[in-house]
Amino acid sequence: MKNVQIIDGAENCTYSIYAFTDDEFSVLFPEPGQDVEFIEDAIARVGNDQLGKILRPVWTREVAKAGVAGIHGTLYYELLNKKRFFPTKKEREMTGYLEKKR
């Protein structure tokens, strides 16, 4: 199982973490090393109905933050304005990431 944090554009979101099977994870993050995805891109790639079928069981597997032993990916909802910071959809290659670490 891989942990994915959901970052939602809603003001009252909790940035919850869910456990994904390897197959579910590979659908959402299909490229090698990819750990960032935008729901709108996933829908365009997989289709709304198919993605809904894939994600339905995921929503039953919320992981308590205190028990998380790592976050393997981030899924953004309704935050396409952040996409410009993730041209490769790899968090480590986020625009400005290395400059922030120095």
C-alpha beads as a LAMMPS data file, in Angstrom:
LAMMPS data file: protein, C-alpha beads

102 atoms
101 bonds

1 atom types
1 bond types

-500.0 500.0 xlo xhi
-500.0 500.0 ylo yhi
-500.0 500.0 zlo zhi

Masses

1 110.0

Atoms # bond

1 1 1 0.000 0.000 0.000
2 1 1 1.109 3.535 -0.739
3 1 1 -0.049 6.637 1.094
4 1 1 -1.429 9.540 -0.926
5 1 1 -2.260 12.911 0.556
6 1 1 -5.250 14.717 -0.906
7 1 1 -4.899 18.488 -1.206
8 1 1 -8.282 20.008 -1.962
9 1 1 -9.157 23.538 -2.990
10 1 1 -11.971 23.723 -0.426
11 1 1 -11.393 26.011 2.548
12 1 1 -12.474 23.315 4.997
13 1 1 -10.354 20.440 3.664
14 1 1 -8.236 18.335 6.035
15 1 1 -5.456 17.168 3.668
16 1 1 -6.371 13.582 4.443
17 1 1 -4.177 10.603 3.603
18 1 1 -5.468 7.423 1.977
19 1 1 -3.907 4.030 1.332
20 1 1 -3.695 3.039 -2.350
21 1 1 -2.873 -0.381 -3.709
22 1 1 0.077 -0.494 -6.098
23 1 1 -2.340 -0.849 -9.031
24 1 1 -4.446 2.128 -7.937
25 1 1 -1.313 4.188 -7.384
26 1 1 0.087 3.354 -10.836
27 1 1 -3.131 4.539 -12.500
28 1 1 -2.953 7.882 -10.726
29 1 1 0.830 8.297 -10.983
30 1 1 1.735 6.499 -14.239
31 1 1 5.162 7.999 -14.981
32 1 1 8.389 6.746 -13.352
33 1 1 9.120 8.828 -10.252
34 1 1 5.849 10.739 -10.509
35 1 1 4.457 11.663 -7.094
36 1 1 2.197 14.608 -7.964
37 1 1 -1.069 14.487 -9.892
38 1 1 -3.989 16.791 -10.537
39 1 1 -7.422 15.182 -10.549
40 1 1 -8.327 17.016 -13.752
41 1 1 -5.371 15.405 -15.561
42 1 1 -6.252 11.966 -14.210
43 1 1 -9.844 12.369 -15.399
44 1 1 -8.657 13.438 -18.858
45 1 1 -6.320 10.436 -19.037
46 1 1 -8.512 7.688 -17.523
47 1 1 -12.058 8.998 -17.837
48 1 1 -14.371 10.158 -15.089
49 1 1 -16.336 6.902 -14.771
50 1 1 -13.275 4.646 -14.742
51 1 1 -11.427 6.882 -12.293
52 1 1 -14.478 6.887 -10.032
53 1 1 -14.446 3.070 -10.002
54 1 1 -10.751 3.066 -9.132
55 1 1 -11.053 5.643 -6.352
56 1 1 -14.278 4.380 -4.736
57 1 1 -12.534 1.726 -2.583
58 1 1 -9.680 4.117 -1.786
59 1 1 -12.001 6.473 0.103
60 1 1 -12.692 3.687 2.606
61 1 1 -8.976 3.476 3.496
62 1 1 -8.213 6.731 5.265
63 1 1 -4.950 6.539 7.208
64 1 1 -4.552 8.319 10.541
65 1 1 -1.814 10.909 10.144
66 1 1 -0.169 9.805 13.387
67 1 1 0.318 6.337 11.921
68 1 1 1.675 7.350 8.521
69 1 1 5.130 5.995 7.732
70 1 1 5.606 8.103 4.612
71 1 1 3.648 9.843 1.900
72 1 1 4.207 8.448 -1.581
73 1 1 2.129 10.896 -3.595
74 1 1 -0.008 14.020 -3.578
75 1 1 -3.287 14.362 -5.435
76 1 1 -4.525 17.913 -5.986
77 1 1 -8.241 18.679 -6.408
78 1 1 -9.414 21.958 -7.946
79 1 1 -5.946 23.512 -7.704
80 1 1 -4.810 23.741 -11.310
81 1 1 -3.186 27.084 -10.458
82 1 1 -0.459 25.060 -8.685
83 1 1 0.274 22.964 -11.781
84 1 1 2.805 25.494 -13.073
85 1 1 5.030 24.663 -10.093
86 1 1 5.104 20.956 -10.990
87 1 1 6.076 20.743 -14.678
88 1 1 7.431 17.189 -14.259
89 1 1 4.870 16.119 -11.638
90 1 1 7.747 15.178 -9.345
91 1 1 7.808 17.019 -6.042
92 1 1 11.610 17.058 -5.882
93 1 1 11.660 18.870 -9.216
94 1 1 9.093 21.459 -8.174
95 1 1 9.893 24.901 -9.530
96 1 1 11.994 26.587 -6.855
97 1 1 12.340 23.454 -4.695
98 1 1 16.134 23.282 -4.797
99 1 1 16.443 27.006 -4.157
100 1 1 14.278 26.621 -1.035
101 1 1 16.501 23.791 0.262
102 1 1 19.728 25.796 0.037

Bonds

1 1 1 2
2 1 2 3
3 1 3 4
4 1 4 5
5 1 5 6
6 1 6 7
7 1 7 8
8 1 8 9
9 1 9 10
10 1 10 11
11 1 11 12
12 1 12 13
13 1 13 14
14 1 14 15
15 1 15 16
16 1 16 17
17 1 17 18
18 1 18 19
19 1 19 20
20 1 20 21
21 1 21 22
22 1 22 23
23 1 23 24
24 1 24 25
25 1 25 26
26 1 26 27
27 1 27 28
28 1 28 29
29 1 29 30
30 1 30 31
31 1 31 32
32 1 32 33
33 1 33 34
34 1 34 35
35 1 35 36
36 1 36 37
37 1 37 38
38 1 38 39
39 1 39 40
40 1 40 41
41 1 41 42
42 1 42 43
43 1 43 44
44 1 44 45
45 1 45 46
46 1 46 47
47 1 47 48
48 1 48 49
49 1 49 50
50 1 50 51
51 1 51 52
52 1 52 53
53 1 53 54
54 1 54 55
55 1 55 56
56 1 56 57
57 1 57 58
58 1 58 59
59 1 59 60
60 1 60 61
61 1 61 62
62 1 62 63
63 1 63 64
64 1 64 65
65 1 65 66
66 1 66 67
67 1 67 68
68 1 68 69
69 1 69 70
70 1 70 71
71 1 71 72
72 1 72 73
73 1 73 74
74 1 74 75
75 1 75 76
76 1 76 77
77 1 77 78
78 1 78 79
79 1 79 80
80 1 80 81
81 1 81 82
82 1 82 83
83 1 83 84
84 1 84 85
85 1 85 86
86 1 86 87
87 1 87 88
88 1 88 89
89 1 89 90
90 1 90 91
91 1 91 92
92 1 92 93
93 1 93 94
94 1 94 95
95 1 95 96
96 1 96 97
97 1 97 98
98 1 98 99
99 1 99 100
100 1 100 101
101 1 101 102
